[in-house]
């Protein structure tokens, strides 16, 4: 990599968004919190981007609302490298990427940007509609897996992500967000898929009576389709969801987590909520029940009495008792069937 190039935010925004038809989100974060606005390209390119903590979305939206279901155009692929979490310096990361990764396991990025505490790798692609989101997500995941050894951020892979604008200031590092290198080329999403992603295993049709129609769903396509179905149902009912609101919200969150592979994060949030309410999660409930069974067995109670006291079924008791036995917490002499 050469020396840092002089920042030109106009060229950067032009290259990313000059052909964009949708809404672009601009966010500014300060001591009071954050403010977010939405612009079309013609307005955005004339705005001042030289202040502190200024971000924009690299993909666009049908309406001024930065949500996954509103994605209109996918213009870029990107990875946020938090290399400061590794034992490598910025120069070491750049040298390693150039020597062992670029044009080998991943395409050459169009932009390498010093974000202040980390580094962005950005690939420009010919815009594709939201229907290509499952393929876009698969390519994002491939890039992440190749680059996670450099501190690639797993939480920064979503299509609605905002990234710092070159020329703006990172208030944490007190440095200007700087373009380190550029590569003048625009990829096709299929080109990256065919050139860098592992080949998919061919679909083998099962023997037997042939079906008139074959439906083949990949998981991401299915999840994204379900999200769109839920949104459409809400629109058709003009958001009058009386009696169904909780179920719809649950399904929407479930499919969104499945699509973004953010299930572990959702579980953690749910467990923290239970803890704050003084409630036990399922694992803690089982552990507590087994502890009570052990204490009651130590007191000499029989199976029937234990089931009545704890209000549990015989199969549940037997399953918990066998677990306690396998773990060495109780002896055979304690069992009374």
ABEGO torsion letter per residue (X at the ends): XBBBBBBBAAAAAAAAAAABABBBBBBBBBAAEBBBBBBBAAAAAABBAABBGBBBBABBBABBBBBAAABABBABBBBBBBAAABABBAAAAAAAAAAAABGAABBBBABBBBAGABBBBBBBBBBBBAAAAAAAAAAAAAAAAAAAAAGBBAAAABAABBBBBBGBBBAAAGBBBBBABBBBBBBBAAAAAAAABBBBBBBBBBBEBBBABBBBBBAAAAAAAAAAAAAAAAAAAGGBABGAAAAAAAAAAAAAAAAAGAAAAAAAAAAAAAAAAGBBBAAAAAAAAAAAAAAAAAAGBBAAAAAAAAGBBAAAAAAAAAAAAAAGABBAAABBX
